[in-house]
Structures are given as structure tokens and as C-alpha cells.
Amino acid sequence: MIMEYLTHQPTDGDRPDLLAYHYYGDANQMGHILNANPHLMGNEIVAGGPTIKIPIIDPPPAPPGVGLPPWRA
């Protein structure tokens, strides 16, 4: 399986959870970023340095009724 990635040039103050929130809209998805970047394991803060790979993941399916007008939900 070939994984596609975006790249992120880290700055001081970046953290895996904040990057997950920025790219995925959910900080709990930071495991994808940590798995793609073993050098981040155990580091809470991502200081300026090597480029971070951000895996492109399929978005989770929307719950039923999301995006529908109230009378259709």
C-alpha cells in the first residue's frame, strides 16, 4: 500500500496533536502523524527542524443527517 503525504515544515511550538487538529480537524488523529514520523515519538514539542510527513487519510464518514437541513435530518 502506497501512502501519500503532505509535508509540514515545523516551527517552534508545533505539537503532533496541534498538527493533527490543523490537518485533520481532530487532535485525536495524531497517531497517523506519529506513525509516519518515528523521530517524533516521545517528543511533546516539535521544534524547528526536519520536515514532518502528514499522511493523507480518508475522512471519516459523516454521521447521518450532517449537512442536511433540519427538516430532513
N, C-alpha and C positions, 0 to 999 in steps of 0.2 A: 504494500500500500504506500503510495507516494503522498506525503503530506506537503501542503502548500503553506507558506509562511509570509507574513508581513514582517518588516524589520522595524525596530524601535531603537533610536539612539538614546540611551538613558541619560538622565540629568540627576543631579543631587536631589534626594528626596523621593525619587521613584521607589515604589514598592510593588512586589508582584500582585498584591490584592488591588492596588490602585490601577495598575495596568490592566488587570482583568476587568475592572469596572469600566475603564475608559474604552477598551476594545470590544468587550462582550456585554457590557451593561449589567454585569453581575460579578461582584468581587469573589464569590464562591467558586468561580471558574478558574481561579489562579493555578490550579493543578495542571492545566494544559500548558501554561507558560513555564511552570517549574519543570515539567517533564521534558520540554523542548530545550531547556537551558539548565543542564545539571550544575553548572558553575554557580547558580543562584541558590541551590539547596542550602538551607540553614542560614541564609543571609536575609535579614528582615529588610534592610535598605539596599537598593540597587544604586550604587554610586556611579558617576560618570565613568564610562569605560567601554567594554566590548558591546557590540550591537546585540540586542536581545531579539530572538526569534519569537514572533507571535503567531501561533498556529491559527489557520483559518478553519473554524469549526462550523458545522451546520447549526443554525439557531434551533432552539427547542421549539416544538410546535406550540402555537398559541392556544391558550385554554379556550374551550367552546364559548362563543359569544363575544370574544375580544374583537374589537373593530366593527362590530355591528351596532346599529342604532339601538337605543334602549327598548324600543317596541319589538325588535327582532331577536334580542339576546335571550 
